[in-house]
Amino acid sequence: MRKDFLQELQNACHKVIQGGMGVGVSSWKMARAWAVAGGIGVVSGAAIHIVLARRLQLGDPEGHLKRAFDAFPFRNVAKRVWKRYFIPFGKRTGEPFRNPQLLTLQPSRELIELIVVSNFVEVYLSKEGHSGPVGINYLEKIQIPHIHSLLGAMLAGVDFVTVGAGIPIQFSAIMEKLANGEMAEYRLEVTDAVAGEFSMRFDPREFFSEYAFPKLMRPAFLPIIASNVLASMLAKKLPGQVDAFVIECPTAGGHNAPPRDKNARNERGEPIYGPKDVVDLEAIRKLGIPFILAGGYAHPENYVEALRAGAIAIQVGSIAELSDDSALVTHLRRVARAMAFMGKLLVVTSWVSPTGYPFKTAMITGTSSDLIVYAQRPRICDLGLLRE
């Protein structure tokens, strides 16, 4: 258990963690702003290699990416990634982005280098110029890049890792292996395959053999849970390895754990959460693992209530996502914020996510939440993040 991280969290001016949201929504700029203000910042690691490749193709007008690339410890690797994707002054308007190779069970060296560098860059920029803690969030369901992603984040000194949308039981051991420069393995869930039949293996020292491999700090591990069953299982199977739980209530988003009664639906088709879906905090306390509460706590009174219930902090999403520091598309952020202030923003728990988990969706005309827009949008798997 990382007692130094827990002490940092206890000493934070504001015991508020900004959630890692979406693909690039929780960008390095927002995480850094949150940490500089005395809170705890989190960057989103979901598909970050695609995000970085596209940022490079936009020309890096402010020079932030170049500064992070120059800090990457394996110089030739950074140069290769930069050369592959950087377009001086940015691509022409209307010209499509060049996507990286699809994730496969045998990723190329080119793709691995991009994944490692992209996670490094996002964390490096989020931690630049201050001493506050910053973490990174991953979706467990996007399994293939996990080892390479973690290595990149750890090379940048990420303080903690949060993981949701799945059961993150393999993360702690992998972070320990990578911290020591040892080969790590991640077992993959593949449709119609026998458990353990497929896995990703990666030896960081061998891959970066032309360089002296540094000793890395193991990040604190904060799995995201929504049930006592999962909390007990992780505590039992990972003794001393879980630094804190992030407990997400059904009101939290984006992804939610399915309710116990998977067949119960309301008139909008949303899953119905009942008493059995409420986490017993007293049972969590008995596990001896600190916890953070998320889902409806972004209010002074609720914040105090959470701390009284024994939480060491709260995690917030919507107020961060709708802030000016968010990387959410500007006009959508303004529309959603205006609708929220007027009490007209409807957020439903839908089944639109390809992960198979319930997902919070803001009902805004002209977006994919609009059934007409949704029906007209072609279904193309050109990124391959959730291929089975």
Secondary structure in CASP SS format (residue, H / E / C, confidence):
PFRMAT SS
TARGET T0000
AUTHOR 0000-0000-0000
METHOD secondary structure of the structure
MODEL  1
M C 1.00
R C 1.00
K H 1.00
D H 1.00
F H 1.00
L H 1.00
Q H 1.00
E H 1.00
L H 1.00
Q H 1.00
N H 1.00
A C 1.00
C C 1.00
H C 1.00
K C 1.00
V E 1.00
I E 1.00
Q E 1.00
G C 1.00
G C 1.00
M C 1.00
G C 1.00
V C 1.00
G C 1.00
V C 1.00
S C 1.00
S C 1.00
W H 1.00
K H 1.00
M H 1.00
A H 1.00
R H 1.00
A H 1.00
W H 1.00
A H 1.00
V H 1.00
A C 1.00
G C 1.00
G C 1.00
I E 1.00
G E 1.00
V E 1.00
V E 1.00
S E 1.00
G C 1.00
A C 1.00
A C 1.00
I H 1.00
H H 1.00
I H 1.00
V H 1.00
L H 1.00
A H 1.00
R H 1.00
R H 1.00
L H 1.00
Q H 1.00
L C 1.00
G C 1.00
D C 1.00
P C 1.00
E C 1.00
G C 1.00
H H 1.00
L H 1.00
K H 1.00
R H 1.00
A H 1.00
F H 1.00
D H 1.00
A H 1.00
F C 1.00
P C 1.00
F C 1.00
R H 1.00
N H 1.00
V H 1.00
A H 1.00
K H 1.00
R H 1.00
V H 1.00
W H 1.00
K H 1.00
R H 1.00
Y H 1.00
F C 1.00
I C 1.00
P C 1.00
F C 1.00
G C 1.00
K C 1.00
R C 1.00
T C 1.00
G C 1.00
E C 1.00
P C 1.00
F C 1.00
R C 1.00
N C 1.00
P C 1.00
Q C 1.00
L C 1.00
L C 1.00
T C 1.00
L C 1.00
Q C 1.00
P C 1.00
S C 1.00
R H 1.00
E H 1.00
L H 1.00
I H 1.00
E H 1.00
L H 1.00
I H 1.00
V H 1.00
V H 1.00
S H 1.00
N H 1.00
F H 1.00
V H 1.00
E H 1.00
V H 1.00
Y H 1.00
L H 1.00
S H 1.00
K H 1.00
E C 1.00
G C 1.00
H C 1.00
S C 1.00
G C 1.00
P C 1.00
V E 1.00
G E 1.00
I E 1.00
N E 1.00
Y E 1.00
L E 1.00
E C 1.00
K C 1.00
I C 1.00
Q C 1.00
I C 1.00
P C 1.00
H H 1.00
I H 1.00
H H 1.00
S H 1.00
L H 1.00
L H 1.00
G H 1.00
A H 1.00
M H 1.00
L H 1.00
A C 1.00
G C 1.00
V C 1.00
D C 1.00
F E 1.00
V E 1.00
T E 1.00
V E 1.00
G E 1.00
A C 1.00
G C 1.00
I C 1.00
P C 1.00
I C 1.00
Q C 1.00
F H 1.00
S H 1.00
A H 1.00
I H 1.00
M H 1.00
E H 1.00
K H 1.00
L H 1.00
A H 1.00
N C 1.00
G C 1.00
E C 1.00
M C 1.00
A E 1.00
E E 1.00
Y E 1.00
R E 1.00
L C 1.00
E C 1.00
V C 1.00
T C 1.00
D C 1.00
A C 1.00
V C 1.00
A C 1.00
G C 1.00
E C 1.00
F C 1.00
S E 1.00
M E 1.00
R E 1.00
F E 1.00
D C 1.00
P H 1.00
R H 1.00
E H 1.00
F H 1.00
F C 1.00
S C 1.00
E C 1.00
Y C 1.00
A C 1.00
F C 1.00
P C 1.00
K C 1.00
L C 1.00
M C 1.00
R C 1.00
P C 1.00
A E 1.00
F E 1.00
L E 1.00
P E 1.00
I E 1.00
I E 1.00
A C 1.00
S C 1.00
N H 1.00
V H 1.00
L H 1.00
A H 1.00
S H 1.00
M H 1.00
L H 1.00
A H 1.00
K H 1.00
K H 1.00
L C 1.00
P C 1.00
G C 1.00
Q C 1.00
V C 1.00
D C 1.00
A C 1.00
F E 1.00
V E 1.00
I E 1.00
E E 1.00
C C 1.00
P C 1.00
T C 1.00
A C 1.00
G C 1.00
G C 1.00
H E 1.00
N C 1.00
A C 1.00
P C 1.00
P C 1.00
R C 1.00
D C 1.00
K C 1.00
N C 1.00
A C 1.00
R E 1.00
N C 1.00
E C 1.00
R C 1.00
G C 1.00
E C 1.00
P E 1.00
I C 1.00
Y C 1.00
G C 1.00
P H 1.00
K H 1.00
D H 1.00
V C 1.00
V C 1.00
D C 1.00
L H 1.00
E H 1.00
A H 1.00
I H 1.00
R H 1.00
K H 1.00
L C 1.00
G C 1.00
I C 1.00
P C 1.00
F E 1.00
I E 1.00
L E 1.00
A E 1.00
G C 1.00
G C 1.00
Y C 1.00
A C 1.00
H C 1.00
P H 1.00
E H 1.00
N H 1.00
Y H 1.00
V H 1.00
E H 1.00
A H 1.00
L H 1.00
R H 1.00
A C 1.00
G C 1.00
A C 1.00
I C 1.00
A E 1.00
I E 1.00
Q E 1.00
V E 1.00
G C 1.00
S H 1.00
I H 1.00
A H 1.00
E H 1.00
L C 1.00
S C 1.00
D C 1.00
D C 1.00
S C 1.00
A C 1.00
L C 1.00
V C 1.00
T H 1.00
H H 1.00
L H 1.00
R H 1.00
R H 1.00
V H 1.00
A H 1.00
R H 1.00
A H 1.00
M H 1.00
A H 1.00
F H 1.00
M C 1.00
G C 1.00
K C 1.00
L C 1.00
L C 1.00
V E 1.00
V E 1.00
T E 1.00
S E 1.00
W C 1.00
V C 1.00
S C 1.00
P C 1.00
T C 1.00
G C 1.00
Y C 1.00
P C 1.00
F E 1.00
K E 1.00
T E 1.00
A E 1.00
M C 1.00
I C 1.00
T C 1.00
G C 1.00
T C 1.00
S C 1.00
S C 1.00
D C 1.00
L H 1.00
I H 1.00
V H 1.00
Y H 1.00
A H 1.00
Q H 1.00
R C 1.00
P C 1.00
R C 1.00
I C 1.00
C C 1.00
D C 1.00
L C 1.00
G C 1.00
L C 1.00
L C 1.00
R C 1.00
E C 1.00
END
